[in-house]
Amino acid sequence: MLPLDPSADIGRRAWVPCPQCNDHEDCAVCQAGRNCRDHWRYLLSNVGSLLHLQCSNCTHLWAHQTGFGAGTATATS
């Protein structure tokens, strides 16, 4: 298990499923799309819509592209 990142702050959280432990799968709150008090992730940083996260359960680190917000505009013809 990785140590908790030094920049992890409980005040900066995101509700994104962890790709490693999938701890949200049996949670009715998560399945309903609501912010669960147990299955949140540390939001370490972001660059536009790319989030850098750490799981509060298994401490897995990963990047997640939200496809929402800054940097997601696409050209149309």
Secondary structure, 3 states (H helix, E strand, C coil): CCCCCCCCCCCCEECCCCCCCCCCCCCHHHHCCCCCCCCCEEEEEEECCEEEEEECCCCCEEEEECCCCCCCCCCCC
